[in-house]
Amino acid sequence: MTLVVIAMLAGGAWWLVQRNQAPGAGPAGQGGFPFGPGGGGGGGVTVGAAVAQQGALPVVVDALGTVTPPATATLVPQVSGVLTEVLFTEGQMVKKGQVLARIDVRPYEQALAQARGQLARDQAQLTQAQLTLSRYRTLLEQDSIARQDVDTQAALVKQLQGVVDSDDASVRAAQLNVGYATIHAPISGRIGLRAVDPGNLVGSTSTGGIATITQIAPIDVVFSVPQERVGAVLAAQKAGRLPVQALDQGRTKTLAEGDFLTLDNQVNTATGTVRAKARFANADQGLFPGQFVNARLQLGQDEGVLVPVTAVRTGPQGDYVYVIDAEGTAHVRAVVRGLASAEQVLVTQGLQPGERVVTEGGDRVKDGGKVQLPQAQAQQAGPGQGPAGRRQGQGNAAAR
């Protein structure tokens, strides 16, 4: 009995071997194995591909920036008094020299009148002393008066002249105080919220002042440049204008475009960066003081061969790509990558424009292995070769 079972097993194994070796026989011939004779995978691994193209990528410095007004002024009165009028609306745009508020000016007008009266009195005394000095000098020529009296009168004239000069300065100071009672806008810009209401006592020691004016057009963005890029920035600045973009937090929308202005004069040793400033016209007021933006400084562009980011891979020997030749064979090619964007990589060495590289499915590709593009596979399949076509062919065979 045992011999019979062994003989049956040996015969079954021989039959299976002969069946698999027969052309078109068994599951492989029916497409049951993907890479068997007559199977659908005979053309190689299906991959995505792209053609390398000659092009350029911009050399940029991306950094987080803060919108900073070029000038900010706080309306702090230069004289003390009761705030009688506020002539601005919170948030409005004001121009330099515009009247914004008034303080009760009456005490300062009185001080001005008193100073003018004092000046007039002392000027009269000076005039009288000068006339007396003139008479004394005439008498001295006639030898009718002592020289000591002439000298004393001359000294009195100089003394009164000093008093008059002091009175004149007091008048000018009183006039300044009268002018300070009317508060003008020191710069043009947007005025903020009012901190003091009319009727309150204000002065030069008031905390926060009456309001704050911020210049918003033009406006600046301050950001940091890594210290290793400072040389490139200075060299590019000598070559001409450096454009700067202000992007939103997601780096998807351009808020404004401006020009690079300057670098700071020293490196921050804590961060290894140098502060930089760019200026924007901000005519549409798209940038707001204190706002955080992403600043993108363009230093120029580098040229080379462009391929999609997914085409360049990294292995133990460095960066490489799979290049597809005319026969559909993939070959490993070492490359040197340069700049990169979100979609493309600049290859500086190892690749020529027009060569086709694998972009998708590279993890299934081997050096020297066959590959097939999705469109080529679809063309080879043709009508009736897909699943629906096979079902149709099977139906016709059954009908026969």
Secondary structure, DSSP 8 states (H G I E B T S, - for coil): -HHHHHHHHHHHHHHHHHHHHSTT-HHHHTT-STTSTT-TTTT-EE-EEEE-EEEEEEEEEEEEEEEE-S-EEE---SS-EEEEEE---TT-EE-TT-EEEEE--HHHHHHHHHHHHHHHHHHHHHHHHHHHHHHHHHHHHTT-S-HHHHHHHHHHHHHHHHHHHHHHHHHHHHHHHHHHTEEE-SS-EEE----S-TTSEE-TT-TT-S-EEE--SSEEEEEEEEGGGHHHHHHHHHHS--EEEEE-TTS-SEEEEEEEEEE-SS-BTTTTEEEEEEEE--TT--S-TT-EEEEEEEEEEEEEEEEEGGG-EEETTEEEEEEE-TTSBEEEEE-EEEEE-SSEEEEEES--TT-EEEEE-GGG--TT-BEE-HHHHHHHH-TT-SHHHHHHHHHHHHH-
